[in-house]
Amino acid sequence: MSTAWSKLVEIRERIPVAGLGVSLDVPVNTLPLIGESPYSLDRFGLKQWFKIAPHQFIHTRYDAPQLFGGFAWAPSDGALALALTGDTFFDDDATQIPPSDLLPDGRSYDLPNIARLGGESGDSHFSNVQLETVHEVYFRRFYYYYRDCSTKSDEPPFCIRVVPTEGLWLESCLLGMEK
């Protein structure tokens, strides 16, 4: 059951997932992902992620009851797995323009514009980095992932991940080191 992007963006705290009215029946690590291997499927990055609708994924915390830990949009299951693990074997090269609710100005999505908007945002945690296998731009709770780091690229992000509060930025960085 899909949840409106605008509703997900509004969630800024760790609320019980049960209150969202979504089903957690489809863990991401059980999806038929291309390039899958026991090593990459067991990676920490895929744990506690669930597909709740086409292109819509929910992250839960290990707490009981399960708490909302964020959400993501991706054009495919493989694109999400690439963003969460950095493992290019998952990549199926899927592309799609993301929902406008997830874009900082409602329309810009390419790397040069997202990086510019992030730099202009005044967010003290803004980052624009080329990681080992992907390019990541972070500001205002949003992570934008790109395959091509060319500043001339008009390619949309292949994943947008959102954490509940900006205060979770450090926690997300620490989790990212475990990928």
Salt bridges, closest charged atoms under 4 A:
ASP77 OD1 - LYS51 NZ 2.71
ASP91 OD1 - ARG147 NH2 2.86
GLU120 OE1 - ARG116 NH1 3.23
GLU155 OE2 - ARG147 NH1 3.57
GLU171 OE1 - ARG14 NH2 2.69
GLU171 OE2 - ARG61 NH2 3.21
